[in-house]
Amino acid sequence: MPEAAGRDLSIERQHLPATARIETFTYLGDQGALIAACRDADAILTDYVPFNRAVLQALEHCRIISVAATGWDCVDVQAAAERGIRVSCIGEYCTDEVADHALALLLALNRQLLAYHRQVQTDRSWRWNEIHGVQRLSGQTLGLVGFGRIGRAVCRRALGFGLRVLVCDPLVDAETANRHGAHLAGFEELLAQADIISLHCNLDASNRGLLNRAAFARMRRKPLLLNVARGGLIIESDLVEALENNQVAGAALDVLTQDSPDLLNHPLAGRDDVLLTPHVAFYSESALADLQRISAQNIRAFLEGRPDQVFRLVSPTECAT
């Protein structure tokens, strides 16, 4: 795991077999080092480290890879199945945190809090009228791409601010959207009508790069853009271009294409119209404890022959989230 160095593993140790030997490895992009560290492991606990076909084929004893996340796009599940390795993930542990974070990002963009913060703290100026362009949030249209647990939690919060909510999700029908106070829309309709677009969808081969140059060109209302889902949903160079061309008013992103980005050289870092947080939307102390507990319990249950007690074993035919 990228954060493995010096990590407190007390929660994992409570839920793994007492005789388990636990070793940590900090992944810094070296696939060979990853293979060497994991080759003899019976089980692997990871978050966003890429376990592709080449890495999986080198694992000699592994029976399960427990992903400490709700998604598993970091693991080639089909290649794992071919090696007899199962992949597990976790589910309901951070819905409220991610929804709260999405609304916090939305409010920060809408109220231009970064600009006001710089004005007061850096310029030492206390004048309300130095910042322009703030629009009333109530009555604006929020477009949600993806309407699972988190999307629905965001919808509940958004309705409280007086937002009209559009939903684009191929797995959701109009009746379900209406029941949650939203309106079902096609992707093109959402791009054309939304004042704010927030991403809450799965990441798979069909939607990687969903928001690209063509999509930005079809946005009619110069929306604010939020992403607390997966960085791969956005072509980052195209987003920079859209910001420069005034097709997007601003962006607040909790995820980037690379989960450990080079912020000294990243084109979205340091911009006045972009708010970045370091993939932290999931975080609260309670959510983190649940994350560590469930991912460790998944390993123990599987190794002890209780696969029915694993929170979720991913089928090789399932799309990643």
Order of alpha helices (4+ residues) and beta strands (2+ residues): alpha-alpha-beta-alpha-beta-alpha-beta-alpha-alpha-beta-alpha-beta-alpha-beta-alpha-beta-alpha-beta-alpha-beta-beta-alpha-beta
